[in-house]
């Protein structure tokens, strides 16, 4: 799935089994998942049949929210799941490397953005249905109203202009092209880009029930190899551990399990020896609490 072409981080065909496996691992409200899948399907259903002048569909979905909430994984999984429902056959998928398209050289970013979108992406879109993941889209469509006068602001303005112009062109020419963008900081994304999004979904940090589900899922995954870990959710202290997980994002919760296993040489060599107390302690440390 890897590629060395500038601007492309990964490239594959959908459905993709690796992405499909992410679907159940991402603990977000079922309604949010359903809305995302439905929007992807709608994009491929409606855009060919309705003039953009009557219904301005831009082929852009934006997922926003704090780091670690699973936006990128959710985008990949939803794209793969939706592709399985489409009758058009194989869907191509590209994950963009945004930092590979930005430059400190005056005028370079604008040129690279334009060439990539109207060249590389357009060529792929000519071949059939295509979903493009724009991770950290704020690096490509910077909020121009919040720019300072430093660091070549005119070039940044022009780079954002190039992205917006290219998106308009691509939306007009390729109705089977869909962008799924993510951002940790919605306020850093240019307002003109936000206005082009057909759907903006906010991915929040997990609530109490989701925290417990993420913690249990992580122990279940590790429990496939170290069987005793599957018993931890059944212990008396598991509710207290889940309570300590509240306020963390999904990535932090999963990493806390690893940190707990690394708390001693004994558990590092045999995670079966992990205690509920060590797990709770690791979750406390992840929140910056002293124990």
C-alpha positions in Angstrom: 0.0 0.0 0.0 3.0 2.3 0.2 4.1 4.7 -2.5 7.0 7.0 -3.1 5.2 9.6 -5.2 5.4 13.1 -3.7 2.3 13.9 -1.7 1.0 10.4 -1.4 1.5 8.5 1.9 -0.4 5.4 1.0 -2.4 4.1 -1.9 -4.6 1.0 -2.1 -7.9 -0.4 -3.3 -11.1 -0.5 -1.3 -12.6 -2.5 0.3 -9.5 -3.1 2.3 -9.5 -5.8 5.0 -7.0 -4.0 7.2 -9.2 -0.9 7.2 -12.3 -3.0 7.8 -10.8 -4.3 11.0 -10.6 -0.8 12.4 -14.3 -0.3 12.2 -15.2 -2.2 15.4 -12.1 -0.9 17.2 -13.1 2.7 16.9 -15.4 3.4 19.8 -17.7 6.3 18.8 -21.5 6.6 18.8 -23.1 4.2 16.4 -25.2 7.1 15.1 -22.1 9.0 14.1 -20.7 6.0 12.2 -24.0 5.5 10.4 -24.1 9.2 9.5 -20.6 9.1 8.1 -21.2 5.9 6.0 -24.5 7.3 4.7 -22.9 10.6 3.7 -20.2 8.7 1.7 -22.8 6.6 -0.1 -24.9 9.7 -0.8 -21.9 11.5 -2.4 -21.5 8.7 -4.9 -25.3 8.4 -5.5 -26.3 12.0 -5.9 -23.5 13.9 -7.5 -23.7 12.3 -10.9 -27.4 13.0 -11.2 -27.8 16.6 -10.0 -26.2 19.8 -11.3 -23.9 21.5 -8.8 -25.5 24.8 -9.6 -28.8 23.5 -8.2 -27.2 21.6 -5.3 -23.6 22.7 -4.4 -22.1 19.4 -3.4 -18.3 19.7 -3.2 -17.3 16.1 -2.4 -15.7 17.0 1.0 -16.4 15.5 4.4 -14.5 16.9 7.4 -13.9 15.1 10.7 -12.7 17.4 13.5 -11.9 16.8 17.2 -9.0 16.5 19.7 -6.0 14.4 18.8 -6.3 10.7 19.6 -10.0 10.4 19.0 -9.6 8.1 16.0 -10.5 10.5 13.2 -7.9 9.1 10.7 -8.8 5.5 11.5 -12.5 6.2 11.3 -12.0 7.9 7.9 -10.2 4.8 6.5 -12.6 2.3 8.0 -15.7 4.2 6.8 -14.3 4.6 3.3 -13.6 0.9 3.1 -17.0 -0.1 4.6 -18.9 2.3 2.2 -16.9 1.0 -0.8 -18.3 -2.5 0.0 -21.8 -1.1 -0.6 -21.1 0.6 -3.9 -21.9 -1.3 -7.1 -19.3 0.6 -9.1 -16.6 -2.0 -8.3 -13.3 -1.2 -6.8 -12.7 2.1 -5.2 -9.2 3.6 -5.2 -8.0 5.2 -1.9 -5.2 7.7 -1.4 -3.9 9.1 1.9 -2.2 12.4 1.3 1.0 13.4 3.0 0.3 17.1 3.6 3.7 18.0 4.9 5.2 16.8 1.6 3.3 19.5 -0.2 4.3 22.5 1.9 7.5 24.5 1.5 9.2 27.5 3.0 10.2 28.7 -0.5 8.1 31.6 -1.7 5.5 30.4 -4.2 6.5 26.7 -3.9 3.6 25.5 -1.7 1.0 27.1 -4.1 2.6 25.4 -7.1 2.9 22.0 -5.4 -0.7 22.0 -4.1 -2.0 23.0 -7.5 0.0 20.4 -9.4 -0.8 17.6 -6.9 -4.6 18.2 -6.9 -5.1 19.0 -10.5 -2.5 16.6 -11.7 -1.9 13.5 -9.5 -5.4 13.4 -8.0 -7.2 14.3 -11.2 -5.3 11.5 -13.1 -6.4 9.0 -10.5 -10.0 10.3 -10.5 -10.2 9.7 -14.3 -9.7 5.9 -13.6 -12.8 5.5 -11.5 -14.2 6.1 -8.0 -11.6 7.6 -5.7 -11.6 8.5 -2.0 -8.8 10.8 -0.8 -7.9 11.2 2.8 -6.6 14.7 3.7 -5.1 14.3 7.2 -4.3 17.4 9.1 -6.1 19.5 6.5 -5.2 22.7 8.4 -1.7 22.5 6.9 -3.2 22.7 3.4 -6.1 25.1 4.0 -4.8 27.5 6.7 -7.3 29.9 8.3 -6.3 33.1 6.5 -8.1 35.3 8.9 -5.7 34.2 11.7 -2.4 34.6 9.9 0.2 36.9 11.2 2.5 39.0 9.1 5.3 36.6 9.6 6.6 33.6 7.6 5.5 34.6 4.1 1.8 35.0 4.8 1.1 35.9 1.1 2.5 32.5 0.1 0.3 30.8 2.6 -2.7 32.7 1.3 -1.9 31.7 -2.2 -1.5 28.0 -1.2 -4.9 28.0 0.4 -6.3 29.8 -2.6 -4.8 27.0 -4.8 -6.4 24.3 -2.7 -9.8 25.9 -2.8 -9.7 26.5 -6.5 -8.6 23.0 -7.2 -11.3 21.5 -5.0 -13.9 23.5 -7.0 -12.5 22.3 -10.3 -12.3 18.7 -9.2 -15.8 18.7 -7.8 -17.1 19.9 -11.2 -15.1 17.5 -13.3 -15.1 14.3 -11.2 -18.4 13.4 -9.4 -16.8 10.0 -8.3 -14.1 11.8 -6.3 -14.6 12.3 -2.6 -12.3 13.9 -0.1 -12.4 13.0 3.6 -10.4 15.5 5.6 -9.4 15.5 9.3 -8.3 18.3 11.6 -7.4 18.5 15.3 -8.1 22.2 15.2 -11.2 23.2 13.3 -10.5 26.9 14.1 -7.2 26.6 12.2 -9.0 25.6 9.0 -9.9 28.3 6.5 -13.6 29.3 6.6 -13.9 28.9 2.8 -12.8 25.3 3.1 -15.3 24.7 6.0 -18.1 26.2 3.8 -17.3 23.6 1.1 -17.6 20.6 3.4 -20.8 18.7 2.7 -20.6 17.3 6.2 -18.7 18.3 9.3 -18.6 15.7 12.1 -17.1 16.5 15.5 -15.4 13.5 17.1 -15.3 14.0 20.9 -13.3 12.3 23.6 -15.0 9.1 24.8 -17.6 9.3 27.5 -17.7 6.9 30.5 -19.2 4.0 28.7 -16.9 4.4 25.7 -13.8 4.6 28.0 -14.8 1.3 29.6 -15.4 -0.2 26.1 -12.0 1.0 24.8 -10.2 -0.3 27.9 -11.9 -3.7 27.7 -11.3 -3.9 24.0 -7.6 -3.3 24.5 -7.3 -6.0 27.1 -9.3 -8.3 24.9 -6.8 -7.7 22.0 -3.8 -8.4 24.2 -5.7 -11.2 25.8 -5.6 -13.2 22.6 -1.9 -13.8 23.4 -1.8 -13.3 27.2 -5.0 -15.0 28.3 -5.1 -13.7 31.9 -5.6 -10.2 30.7 -9.1 -11.1 29.7 -9.9 -11.6 33.4 -9.1 -8.0 34.4 -12.5 -6.6 33.4 -14.1 -9.1 35.7 -12.2 -8.0 38.8 -13.6 -5.7 41.5 -11.3 -2.9 40.7 -12.1 -2.6 37.0 -14.9 0.0 37.5 -12.3 2.2 39.4 -9.9 1.8 36.5 -12.6 2.8 34.0 -13.4 5.9 36.1 -9.7 7.0 35.9 -9.9 6.6 32.1 -12.6 9.3 31.8 -11.0 12.5 30.3 -8.5 10.6 28.3 -8.7 10.1 24.5 -8.9 6.6 23.0 -5.2 6.6 22.1 -4.2 7.5 25.6 -6.3 4.8 27.1 -4.8 2.1 24.9 -1.3 3.3 25.5 -2.0 3.4 29.3 -2.4 -0.4 29.1 1.0 -0.7 27.5 2.5 1.6 30.1 1.0 -0.5 32.8 2.7 -3.6 31.3 6.0 -1.7 31.2 5.8 -0.7 34.9 8.1 -3.6 35.9 10.4 -6.1 34.3 8.0 -8.9 35.5 5.0 -7.6 33.6 7.1 -6.5 30.6 8.3 -10.1 30.2 4.9 -11.6 31.0 1.8 -9.2 30.7 -0.2 -12.0 32.2 1.1 -10.7 35.5 -0.5 -7.3 35.1 -2.7 -6.3 38.1 -5.7 -4.1 38.1 -3.9 -1.8 40.6 -1.0 -1.3 38.1 -3.5 -0.6 35.3 -5.4 1.9 37.4 -2.1 3.6 38.3 -1.1 3.9 34.7 -4.4 5.5 33.8 -3.9 8.0 36.7 -0.4 8.9 35.4 -1.8 9.4 31.9 -4.0 12.1 33.4 -1.0 13.7 35.2 -2.2 12.5 38.6 0.2 11.4 41.3 -0.3 8.1 42.9 
